[in-house]
Amino acid sequence: MVEITDAELRAAEKIFGDRLDLAKRYVEHLATSGIERGLIGPREVPRLWGRHVLNCAVIESAIAKDSHVADVGSGAGLPGLCLAIARPDLELTLIEPLERRVIWLQEVVDDLGLDNVTVMRTRAELAVGMVDADVVTARAVSALSNLASLTIPLLNGKGEVVAIKGRSAAEEIEKAKKVIRKLGGVETSVVVCGQELLEEPTTVVRIIVNNPGKKD
């Protein structure tokens, strides 16, 4: 079993509710086959709950009910699988180009019985037209100026990007604002999620997109 502190357990209970056992099984996958196949570094095991799973799961508060969420560069399912477990009302499409990661993601989805998840092996830019998401998420994919061009087109003209970022979020927004505006972003802000739950809350860049000429 992966260690979890009392504070992390309280946060996990609040976020995952009656699906906490699924979250625990997911963390065990990360700590075993996730490490064996190079999706997570072995040094991350003691920090899986706090730094990774809870850090990602708290962004569920920024996502509207019954949304179709596309997770770009899903990797080890962060944040995609965290959201699928925390929010069974969401429909998740995990977009990941590397075959070994896709195989692992599908194995975890099957084992956990997550019927609200589709795993898609492709690059984000090639998924445009195949995915019509309400929300696009990403974590540790690339700088916002590049990330905007990978995520916004998946919204097909209308929706939101919810990107997990660090302390340089405001600086990244400043550098990316022209690209974001060109792609149809009408409002970009920094949102902090999980302040009441986590010792280190999660910083998110939220881009609201409204490009009416793009929507079919």
C-alpha positions as CSV (number, residue, x, y, z in Angstrom):
1,M,0.0,0.0,0.0
2,V,1.2,3.5,-0.9
3,E,1.4,5.7,2.2
4,I,-1.2,8.4,2.7
5,T,-1.1,11.0,5.4
6,D,-4.2,11.8,7.6
7,A,-4.6,15.2,5.9
8,E,-4.3,13.6,2.4
9,L,-6.8,10.9,3.4
10,R,-9.3,13.5,4.5
11,A,-8.9,15.4,1.2
12,A,-9.2,12.1,-0.8
13,E,-12.4,11.2,1.1
14,K,-13.9,14.6,0.3
15,I,-12.9,14.5,-3.4
16,F,-13.6,10.8,-4.3
17,G,-16.4,10.0,-1.8
18,D,-17.7,6.5,-2.3
19,R,-15.2,6.0,-5.2
20,L,-12.2,6.3,-2.8
21,D,-11.4,2.6,-3.2
22,L,-11.1,3.1,-7.0
23,A,-8.7,6.0,-6.4
24,K,-6.6,3.8,-4.1
25,R,-6.4,1.1,-6.7
26,Y,-5.3,3.6,-9.3
27,V,-2.5,4.8,-7.0
28,E,-1.4,1.2,-6.6
29,H,-1.2,0.9,-10.4
30,L,0.9,4.0,-10.5
31,A,3.2,2.7,-7.8
32,T,3.7,-0.7,-9.4
33,S,3.2,-1.1,-13.2
34,G,3.4,2.7,-13.6
35,I,7.0,2.7,-12.3
36,E,7.9,-0.6,-14.1
37,R,6.9,0.9,-17.4
38,G,8.5,4.3,-16.9
39,L,5.3,6.4,-16.5
40,I,6.3,7.5,-13.0
41,G,9.7,7.8,-11.4
42,P,10.3,5.6,-8.4
43,R,11.1,8.6,-6.2
44,E,7.6,9.8,-6.7
45,V,6.0,6.9,-4.8
46,P,5.9,8.7,-1.4
47,R,4.4,11.7,-3.1
48,L,1.8,10.0,-5.3
49,W,-1.2,11.1,-3.3
50,G,-0.2,14.7,-2.5
51,R,1.9,15.8,-5.4
52,H,0.1,13.9,-8.2
53,V,-3.3,12.4,-7.6
54,L,-4.9,15.0,-5.2
55,N,-3.1,17.8,-7.0
56,C,-4.9,16.8,-10.2
57,A,-8.2,15.7,-8.7
58,V,-9.0,19.0,-7.1
59,I,-9.5,20.6,-10.5
60,E,-12.8,18.8,-10.7
61,S,-14.3,21.8,-8.9
62,A,-13.5,23.9,-12.1
63,I,-15.4,21.6,-14.4
64,A,-19.2,21.8,-15.0
65,K,-21.5,18.8,-14.6
66,D,-21.8,16.3,-17.4
67,S,-18.9,17.9,-19.4
68,H,-17.0,16.0,-22.1
69,V,-13.4,16.5,-21.1
70,A,-10.4,15.8,-23.4
71,D,-7.1,15.3,-21.5
72,V,-4.1,16.2,-23.7
73,G,-0.9,14.3,-23.1
74,S,-2.6,12.0,-20.6
75,G,0.6,10.0,-19.8
76,A,-0.1,8.3,-16.5
77,G,-3.7,9.5,-16.4
78,L,-2.9,12.8,-14.6
79,P,-5.3,14.5,-14.5
80,G,-7.6,12.4,-16.8
81,L,-8.0,9.3,-14.7
82,C,-8.2,11.3,-11.5
83,L,-11.2,13.2,-12.9
84,A,-12.8,10.1,-14.3
85,I,-12.7,8.5,-10.8
86,A,-13.8,11.7,-8.9
87,R,-16.6,12.6,-11.4
88,P,-18.5,9.7,-12.9
89,D,-20.8,12.3,-14.6
90,L,-17.9,13.4,-16.8
91,E,-17.1,11.8,-20.2
92,L,-13.3,11.6,-20.5
93,T,-11.2,11.2,-23.7
94,L,-7.5,10.6,-22.9
95,I,-5.3,11.7,-25.7
96,E,-1.8,10.2,-25.6
97,P,0.6,9.5,-28.6
98,L,2.9,7.0,-27.0
99,E,1.8,3.4,-27.4
100,R,3.2,2.0,-24.2
101,R,1.4,4.7,-22.2
102,V,-1.9,4.0,-24.1
103,I,-1.6,0.3,-23.4
104,W,-1.1,1.0,-19.7
105,L,-4.0,3.6,-19.5
106,Q,-6.3,1.1,-21.2
107,E,-5.3,-1.7,-18.7
108,V,-6.0,0.6,-15.8
109,V,-9.3,1.8,-17.3
110,D,-10.4,-1.9,-17.8
111,D,-9.3,-2.9,-14.3
112,L,-11.1,-0.1,-12.6
113,G,-14.2,-0.5,-14.8
114,L,-14.2,3.2,-15.8
115,D,-17.0,3.2,-18.4
116,N,-16.7,7.0,-18.8
117,V,-13.2,6.9,-20.3
118,T,-12.0,6.5,-23.9
119,V,-8.3,6.2,-24.6
120,M,-7.2,7.6,-27.9
121,R,-3.7,7.0,-29.3
122,T,-2.9,10.2,-31.3
123,R,-1.3,13.6,-31.0
124,A,-3.5,16.4,-29.9
125,E,-3.3,18.3,-33.2
126,L,-4.4,15.2,-35.1
127,A,-7.4,14.7,-32.8
128,V,-9.0,17.9,-34.0
129,G,-12.3,17.0,-35.7
130,M,-12.4,13.6,-33.9
131,V,-13.0,15.1,-30.5
132,D,-15.6,17.8,-29.7
133,A,-14.8,18.6,-26.0
134,D,-16.5,21.1,-23.6
135,V,-13.3,21.2,-21.5
136,V,-9.7,20.4,-22.4
137,T,-7.3,19.6,-19.5
138,A,-3.5,19.2,-19.5
139,R,-0.7,18.9,-17.0
140,A,3.1,19.3,-17.6
141,V,2.6,19.2,-21.4
142,S,4.3,22.4,-22.5
143,A,4.5,26.2,-22.1
144,L,1.1,27.9,-22.4
145,S,1.9,29.6,-25.7
146,N,2.3,26.1,-27.3
147,L,-0.3,24.4,-25.1
148,A,-3.0,26.8,-26.3
149,S,-2.5,25.7,-29.9
150,L,-2.7,22.1,-28.9
151,T,-5.8,22.4,-26.7
152,I,-8.1,25.2,-27.9
153,P,-8.8,23.6,-31.4
154,L,-10.3,20.5,-29.6
155,L,-13.1,22.7,-28.3
156,N,-14.4,23.3,-31.8
157,G,-15.0,27.0,-31.1
158,K,-16.6,27.0,-27.6
159,G,-15.6,25.8,-24.2
160,E,-12.8,26.0,-21.7
161,V,-9.2,25.0,-21.2
162,V,-8.2,24.0,-17.7
163,A,-4.4,23.6,-17.5
164,I,-2.5,22.7,-14.4
165,K,0.4,25.1,-14.0
166,G,2.9,26.2,-11.5
167,R,3.8,29.6,-9.9
168,S,4.8,31.0,-13.3
169,A,1.2,30.8,-14.5
170,A,0.6,34.6,-14.8
171,E,3.9,35.0,-16.6
172,E,3.0,32.3,-19.1
173,I,-0.4,34.0,-19.7
174,E,1.3,37.2,-20.5
175,K,3.6,35.5,-23.1
176,A,0.7,33.5,-24.6
177,K,-2.0,36.2,-24.7
178,K,-1.7,37.0,-28.5
179,V,-1.8,33.3,-29.4
180,I,-4.8,32.7,-27.1
181,R,-6.7,35.6,-28.5
182,K,-6.0,34.5,-32.1
183,L,-7.4,31.1,-31.3
184,G,-10.6,32.5,-29.9
185,G,-9.8,32.8,-26.2
186,V,-11.9,35.6,-24.8
187,E,-10.9,35.4,-21.1
188,T,-7.8,33.9,-19.4
189,S,-7.3,33.7,-15.6
190,V,-5.4,32.0,-12.9
191,V,-7.6,29.9,-10.6
192,V,-6.5,28.2,-7.4
193,C,-8.2,24.9,-6.6
194,G,-8.2,22.9,-3.4
195,Q,-7.3,25.7,-1.0
196,E,-9.5,24.2,1.7
197,L,-8.2,20.6,1.1
198,L,-4.5,20.7,0.2
199,E,-1.4,22.0,2.0
200,E,-0.3,23.1,-1.5
201,P,-3.3,24.0,-3.6
202,T,-3.3,23.6,-7.3
203,T,-2.8,26.5,-9.7
204,V,-4.8,26.4,-12.9
205,V,-4.8,28.5,-16.0
206,R,-8.4,28.8,-17.2
207,I,-9.1,29.9,-20.8
208,I,-12.6,30.6,-21.9
209,V,-13.0,30.1,-25.6
210,N,-15.8,31.6,-27.7
211,N,-15.2,31.6,-31.4
212,P,-18.7,31.4,-33.0
213,G,-17.4,31.2,-36.5
214,K,-15.6,28.0,-35.7
215,K,-18.5,26.1,-34.1
216,D,-20.5,23.8,-36.5
